[in-house]
Amino acid sequence: MTKPWKPGRYDLIDLRVFAAVAQNGTVLAAASQCHLAPSSVSQRITQLEQSLGVQLFERHARGLRLTSAGQVMLAHVHRCTATLEQMHADLAPYATGVHGHVTVLANSNAIASFLPSDMKSFLLDHPHVRVSLQERLSMEIEQEVLQGRAELGIVARSHAIPELDWTRYRQDELVLIASPGHLFMQPLLTTGDKPSAVRFAQCLDHPFVCLPEGSAIHTFVMNQARQLGRQLDVRVRVAGYPAVIDMVAAGVGLGVVPRTMVRDASVQILTLDEPWAVRSLYLCRHPERPLSPYGDLLFNHLKNVGSKH
């Protein structure tokens, strides 16, 4: 019976030397890059191969070339190095006085509409805290919080996962925006009354300006069209709500955005006469995983701010 393979010992310097040799193709160039003697580089590569039990390089007259095993090794070394660099970047603020870090996942509506001002007021009171705020779809946020990969989530639905604790945060409304001169507006204006509300199905014969594919709000609106047996005709994708509004104002297409984002008088705002257009945002957290001290402070801050609106 063969014994299970166990790698020997090696360190980070060995991995950096290995990567330098793979990059440069010669021991001499790698030694110069690593500020080591060529003999030390050769010795480390030999010991690394012996430790791993595989040949990492083919030696030839012009230098060294990675073997198949060496190519696999290099891919892992790059990932390890990137992880270490990220670790150093994450730890660096603590050396300058940072006291805590909170990971928050939120949908695009919350990030664009409410969180800028709410985060500002929190961080003014707690300048030594760092917040990692990332956009996700609501269903992804719930799973991340459930599995402990984020302390807090902000989603556009509640109690979808009963294992989580839910607290109402804010309420916003999705509206249709159009250029006053857009073809869609012409029949609405012929009545002489200023149009105020439309059904979503009325809009689907016209092209739209949308956020990138995969963004939370784009996915949500596409699904609403699909439930009507239709598809959204996406003429242009842009990176954020301000760009959507600018494109719509220029007559490129229609848009669906949170009402709180529209501060431009050059577009016509129409209420979407749909039950899904008014959306409440909820904070979610795992009831059996205590929040960090600053996670708890942020949760209570957002809850209190939301209760005032």
C-alpha positions as CSV (number, residue, x, y, z in Angstrom):
1,M,0.0,0.0,0.0
2,T,1.5,3.3,-1.1
3,K,1.8,6.0,1.5
4,P,-0.1,9.3,1.0
5,W,2.0,12.0,-0.5
6,K,2.8,14.9,1.8
7,P,4.7,17.9,0.7
8,G,7.7,19.0,2.7
9,R,8.4,22.5,4.1
10,Y,8.9,25.6,2.2
11,D,8.3,29.3,2.8
12,L,7.1,32.5,1.1
13,I,10.6,33.4,-0.1
14,D,10.8,30.1,-1.9
15,L,7.5,30.8,-3.7
16,R,8.6,34.3,-4.7
17,V,11.9,33.0,-6.0
18,F,10.1,30.3,-7.9
19,A,7.8,33.0,-9.5
20,A,10.8,35.2,-10.4
21,V,12.6,32.3,-12.1
22,A,9.4,31.4,-14.0
23,Q,9.0,35.1,-15.1
24,N,12.6,35.7,-16.1
25,G,13.6,32.3,-17.4
26,T,17.1,32.4,-15.8
27,V,18.6,32.1,-12.4
28,L,20.7,35.2,-12.8
29,A,17.8,37.5,-13.7
30,A,15.7,36.0,-10.9
31,A,18.5,36.5,-8.4
32,S,18.8,40.2,-9.4
33,Q,15.0,40.7,-9.0
34,C,15.0,39.0,-5.6
35,H,18.2,40.6,-4.4
36,L,19.7,37.1,-3.7
37,A,22.9,35.4,-4.9
38,P,22.4,33.1,-7.9
39,S,23.6,30.2,-5.9
40,S,20.9,30.9,-3.3
41,V,18.2,31.0,-6.0
42,S,19.4,27.7,-7.5
43,Q,19.5,26.1,-4.0
44,R,16.0,27.2,-3.2
45,I,14.5,25.9,-6.5
46,T,16.2,22.6,-6.0
47,Q,15.0,22.3,-2.4
48,L,11.5,23.4,-3.4
49,E,11.4,20.6,-6.1
50,Q,12.6,18.1,-3.5
51,S,10.1,19.3,-1.0
52,L,7.2,19.0,-3.4
53,G,8.4,15.8,-5.0
54,V,8.0,17.2,-8.6
55,Q,10.2,18.8,-11.2
56,L,9.1,22.4,-11.7
57,F,11.6,23.4,-14.4
58,E,13.3,21.9,-17.4
59,R,17.0,23.0,-17.6
60,H,18.4,23.9,-21.0
61,A,21.2,25.9,-22.4
62,R,19.3,29.2,-22.4
63,G,17.8,28.9,-19.0
64,L,14.9,27.3,-17.3
65,R,11.4,26.5,-18.7
66,L,8.4,25.5,-16.6
67,T,7.2,21.9,-16.7
68,S,3.5,21.0,-16.7
69,A,3.7,20.7,-12.9
70,G,5.5,24.1,-12.8
71,Q,2.7,25.8,-14.7
72,V,0.2,24.4,-12.1
73,M,2.4,25.6,-9.3
74,L,2.8,29.1,-10.9
75,A,-1.0,29.5,-11.1
76,H,-1.4,28.7,-7.4
77,V,1.6,30.9,-6.4
78,H,-0.1,33.9,-8.2
79,R,-3.3,33.3,-6.3
80,C,-1.4,33.0,-3.0
81,T,0.5,36.2,-3.7
82,A,-2.7,38.1,-4.6
83,T,-4.4,36.8,-1.4
84,L,-1.4,38.0,0.7
85,E,-1.4,41.4,-1.0
86,Q,-5.1,41.8,-0.3
87,M,-4.5,40.7,3.3
88,H,-1.8,43.4,3.7
89,A,-4.1,46.0,2.1
90,D,-6.9,45.0,4.5
91,L,-4.6,45.2,7.5
92,A,-2.8,48.4,6.6
93,P,-5.6,50.7,7.9
94,Y,-5.4,49.1,11.3
95,A,-1.8,50.3,11.6
96,T,-3.0,53.9,11.2
97,G,-5.8,53.8,13.8
98,V,-8.7,51.9,12.2
99,H,-10.7,50.1,14.9
100,G,-13.1,47.9,13.0
101,H,-14.4,46.6,9.6
102,V,-18.0,45.8,8.6
103,T,-19.0,44.0,5.4
104,V,-22.4,45.1,4.0
105,L,-24.1,43.7,0.9
106,A,-26.9,45.8,-0.7
107,N,-28.9,45.9,-3.9
108,S,-28.3,48.7,-6.4
109,N,-31.4,50.7,-5.3
110,A,-30.1,51.1,-1.8
111,I,-26.6,51.9,-2.9
112,A,-27.7,54.6,-5.3
113,S,-30.5,56.1,-3.3
114,F,-30.1,56.0,0.4
115,L,-26.7,54.6,1.6
116,P,-24.5,57.5,0.5
117,S,-26.1,59.9,3.0
118,D,-26.7,57.3,5.6
119,M,-23.1,56.0,5.4
120,K,-21.8,59.5,5.5
121,S,-23.6,60.3,8.8
122,F,-22.4,57.0,10.3
123,L,-18.7,57.5,9.3
124,L,-18.7,61.0,10.6
125,D,-19.6,59.6,14.0
126,H,-17.2,56.7,13.6
127,P,-14.2,57.8,11.5
128,H,-12.0,54.9,12.5
129,V,-14.4,52.3,11.0
130,R,-14.0,50.9,7.4
131,V,-17.1,49.5,5.6
132,S,-16.9,47.1,2.7
133,L,-20.1,47.8,0.7
134,Q,-20.8,45.6,-2.3
135,E,-23.7,45.4,-4.7
136,R,-25.5,42.0,-5.1
137,L,-28.9,40.7,-6.1
138,S,-31.3,40.3,-3.2
139,M,-31.3,36.5,-3.3
140,E,-27.5,36.4,-3.3
141,I,-27.3,38.8,-0.4
142,E,-29.6,36.6,1.7
143,Q,-27.5,33.6,1.1
144,E,-24.3,35.4,1.9
145,V,-25.7,36.7,5.2
146,L,-27.1,33.2,6.0
147,Q,-23.7,31.6,5.4
148,G,-21.8,34.2,7.4
149,R,-19.9,35.9,4.6
150,A,-21.5,39.3,5.3
151,E,-22.6,40.8,8.5
152,L,-25.5,42.9,7.1
153,G,-27.6,42.8,4.0
154,I,-30.0,45.3,2.5
155,V,-32.6,43.7,0.1
156,A,-35.8,44.6,-1.6
157,R,-37.9,41.9,0.0
158,S,-38.5,40.5,3.5
159,H,-38.8,37.1,5.1
160,A,-37.8,35.3,1.9
161,I,-35.4,33.3,4.2
162,P,-37.1,32.9,7.6
163,E,-33.8,31.9,9.3
164,L,-32.7,35.6,9.1
165,D,-33.8,38.6,11.1
166,W,-35.6,41.3,9.1
167,T,-35.9,45.0,9.9
168,R,-37.5,47.6,7.6
169,Y,-35.0,50.2,6.4
170,R,-36.5,52.4,3.7
171,Q,-39.1,52.6,1.0
172,D,-38.6,53.8,-2.6
173,E,-40.5,53.6,-5.9
174,L,-39.4,52.6,-9.3
175,V,-40.7,55.0,-12.0
176,L,-40.6,55.2,-15.8
177,I,-38.7,58.1,-17.2
178,A,-38.9,59.4,-20.8
179,S,-37.8,62.4,-22.8
180,P,-40.8,64.8,-23.3
181,G,-40.3,64.5,-27.0
182,H,-40.0,60.7,-27.0
183,L,-42.4,58.8,-29.4
184,F,-43.9,57.0,-26.3
185,M,-45.1,60.3,-24.9
186,Q,-47.0,61.5,-27.9
187,P,-50.2,59.6,-27.5
188,L,-50.2,60.4,-23.8
189,L,-49.9,64.1,-24.5
190,T,-52.8,64.2,-27.0
191,T,-55.3,64.1,-24.2
192,G,-54.3,67.5,-23.0
193,D,-53.7,66.3,-19.5
194,K,-50.2,65.9,-18.1
195,P,-49.6,62.1,-18.1
196,S,-48.8,60.7,-14.7
197,A,-49.1,56.9,-14.6
198,V,-48.7,54.0,-17.1
199,R,-48.7,50.3,-17.0
200,F,-45.4,48.5,-17.6
201,A,-46.9,46.6,-20.6
202,Q,-47.5,49.9,-22.4
203,C,-43.8,50.6,-22.4
204,L,-42.4,47.4,-23.8
205,D,-42.8,48.2,-27.5
206,H,-40.0,50.8,-27.1
207,P,-36.3,50.4,-26.5
208,F,-34.8,51.0,-23.0
209,V,-31.6,52.4,-21.5
210,C,-30.5,50.0,-18.7
211,L,-27.8,49.4,-16.2
212,P,-25.3,46.6,-17.0
213,E,-26.4,43.0,-17.4
214,G,-26.4,41.3,-14.0
215,S,-27.1,44.4,-12.0
216,A,-29.8,44.0,-9.4
217,I,-32.3,46.5,-10.8
218,H,-31.8,45.4,-14.4
219,T,-32.4,41.7,-13.5
220,F,-35.5,42.7,-11.6
221,V,-37.0,44.7,-14.5
222,M,-36.1,42.0,-17.0
223,N,-38.0,39.5,-14.9
224,Q,-41.1,41.7,-14.8
225,A,-41.1,41.9,-18.6
226,R,-40.6,38.1,-18.8
227,Q,-43.7,37.6,-16.5
228,L,-45.7,39.5,-19.1
229,G,-44.4,37.2,-21.8
230,R,-42.3,39.9,-23.2
231,Q,-38.6,40.9,-23.5
232,L,-37.0,44.2,-22.7
233,D,-35.5,45.8,-25.8
234,V,-32.2,47.1,-24.4
235,R,-30.8,49.7,-26.7
236,V,-27.9,51.0,-24.5
237,R,-26.3,49.8,-21.3
238,V,-24.6,52.3,-19.0
239,A,-22.8,52.2,-15.7
240,G,-25.0,54.1,-13.4
241,Y,-28.4,55.9,-12.9
242,P,-27.0,59.4,-13.8
243,A,-26.0,58.0,-17.2
244,V,-29.4,56.3,-17.6
245,I,-31.1,59.6,-16.9
246,D,-28.8,61.5,-19.3
247,M,-29.4,59.0,-22.1
248,V,-33.2,59.1,-21.6
249,A,-33.1,62.9,-21.6
250,A,-31.4,62.8,-24.9
251,G,-34.2,60.6,-26.3
252,V,-32.2,57.4,-26.6
253,G,-34.8,55.3,-24.9
254,L,-37.0,54.8,-21.9
255,G,-35.7,54.1,-18.4
256,V,-36.8,52.5,-15.1
257,V,-35.1,54.1,-12.1
258,P,-35.8,54.8,-8.4
259,R,-37.8,58.0,-8.0
260,T,-35.2,59.3,-5.5
261,M,-32.6,59.3,-8.3
262,V,-34.4,61.7,-10.6
263,R,-33.5,65.3,-10.0
264,D,-33.3,66.3,-13.7
265,A,-36.2,68.3,-15.0
266,S,-35.3,67.3,-18.6
267,V,-37.1,64.0,-18.2
268,Q,-40.7,63.2,-17.7
269,I,-41.5,61.0,-14.6
270,L,-44.3,58.6,-14.9
271,T,-45.6,56.4,-12.1
272,L,-45.6,52.8,-12.9
273,D,-49.1,51.5,-12.0
274,E,-47.7,48.1,-10.8
275,P,-47.7,46.5,-7.4
276,W,-44.0,45.8,-7.7
277,A,-43.0,49.4,-8.4
278,V,-43.2,50.4,-4.7
279,R,-40.5,48.6,-3.0
280,S,-39.5,48.5,0.7
281,L,-35.9,47.9,1.6
282,Y,-35.1,45.6,4.5
283,L,-32.0,45.1,6.7
284,C,-31.2,41.4,7.2
285,R,-28.8,39.7,9.7
286,H,-28.2,36.3,11.0
287,P,-29.9,35.9,14.4
288,E,-27.4,33.3,15.7
289,R,-24.2,35.1,14.7
290,P,-23.6,38.2,16.9
291,L,-22.6,41.3,14.9
292,S,-19.2,42.8,15.5
293,P,-19.4,45.9,17.8
294,Y,-19.2,48.2,14.8
295,G,-21.5,46.0,12.8
296,D,-24.1,46.4,15.6
297,L,-23.6,50.2,15.6
298,L,-24.1,50.4,11.8
299,F,-27.2,48.2,12.0
300,N,-28.8,50.4,14.7
301,H,-27.8,53.5,12.8
302,L,-29.5,52.4,9.6
303,K,-32.5,51.1,11.5
304,N,-32.9,54.5,13.3
305,V,-32.4,56.6,10.2
306,G,-34.9,54.4,8.3
307,S,-37.5,54.8,11.0
308,K,-37.6,58.6,10.5
309,H,-38.6,58.2,6.9
